[in-house]
C-alpha cells in the first residue's frame, strides 16, 4: 500500500515522499517501513507503541489513533508531522 511520508522524515526515507508498505494493521505497516528505512518508526511511534504527539496518521481520509487498525492493500496511509516555530 502507498504511504506518504512527511518532509521532516525524508532523511530516513531516502528523500522519498511516497513509499510502499506492507502489513495487515497500521503497526505492521510501520514495522515494515522501519525494516526498509531503519529508525523511521521511532520518529513516529514512542516506546509504548503510541503515536507521538507531533505526528498524525491518516488511513485514507480518517485520522487513526489505534495502531491495531486493519488496512488493505488498496488503502493509502498518510503520515503528517506538525510544524512549530515562533
C-alpha positions as CSV (number, residue, x, y, z in Angstrom):
1,X,0.0,0.0,0.0
2,X,1.0,3.6,-0.6
3,X,2.4,5.5,2.4
4,X,3.0,9.3,2.2
5,X,6.0,10.4,4.3
6,X,6.3,13.9,5.7
7,X,9.3,16.0,4.7
8,X,10.9,16.0,8.2
9,X,11.3,12.2,7.7
10,X,12.8,12.4,4.2
11,X,16.3,11.7,5.6
12,X,15.0,8.3,6.7
13,X,13.1,7.5,3.6
14,X,16.0,8.2,1.2
15,X,14.2,11.5,0.2
16,X,11.1,9.7,-1.0
17,X,7.8,11.3,-0.2
18,X,5.7,8.2,-1.1
19,X,6.8,4.6,-0.3
20,X,5.3,1.2,-0.4
21,X,4.4,-0.5,2.8
22,X,3.1,-4.0,3.7
23,X,1.0,-5.3,6.6
24,X,-2.4,-6.0,7.9
25,X,-2.5,-3.3,10.5
26,X,-1.1,0.2,10.8
27,X,1.5,-1.1,13.2
28,X,2.6,-3.8,10.9
29,X,3.0,-1.3,8.1
30,X,5.1,1.0,10.3
31,X,7.2,-2.0,11.3
32,X,7.6,-2.8,7.6
33,X,8.7,0.8,6.9
34,X,11.2,0.5,9.7
35,X,12.7,-2.6,8.1
36,X,13.0,-0.7,4.8
37,X,14.1,2.6,6.4
38,X,15.8,1.9,9.8
39,X,14.9,4.4,12.5
40,X,11.8,5.9,10.8
41,X,9.3,4.2,13.1
42,X,10.9,5.7,16.3
43,X,10.3,9.2,14.9
44,X,6.5,8.4,14.6
45,X,5.9,6.0,17.5
46,X,7.1,6.1,21.1
47,X,8.3,3.2,23.3
48,X,4.7,2.4,24.3
49,X,3.6,2.0,20.7
50,X,1.7,5.3,20.8
51,X,1.7,7.8,18.1
52,X,3.9,10.7,19.1
53,X,2.0,13.9,19.9
54,X,3.5,15.9,17.0
55,X,2.6,13.2,14.5
56,X,-0.8,12.3,12.8
57,X,-1.6,9.1,10.9
58,X,-4.4,9.1,8.4
59,X,-5.9,6.0,6.8
60,X,-7.4,7.2,3.5
61,X,-9.2,10.3,4.9
62,X,-9.6,9.2,8.6
63,X,-7.2,10.1,11.4
64,X,-6.1,6.9,13.2
65,X,-5.3,6.7,16.9
66,X,-5.2,2.9,17.2
67,X,-2.2,1.2,15.6
68,X,-4.1,-2.1,15.5
69,X,-6.5,-0.6,12.9
70,X,-6.8,-3.0,9.9
71,X,-5.6,-2.0,6.5
72,X,-6.0,-3.3,2.9
73,X,-3.6,-3.2,0.0
74,X,-5.8,-0.6,-1.7
75,X,-5.6,1.8,1.3
76,X,-3.5,4.9,1.5
77,X,-1.7,5.9,4.6
78,X,-0.5,9.5,5.2
79,X,1.9,10.5,8.0
80,X,1.8,14.2,8.9
81,X,4.3,16.0,11.1
82,X,3.2,19.0,13.0
83,X,5.2,22.2,12.4
84,X,6.2,24.5,15.2
85,X,8.1,27.7,15.5
86,X,7.7,31.2,16.5
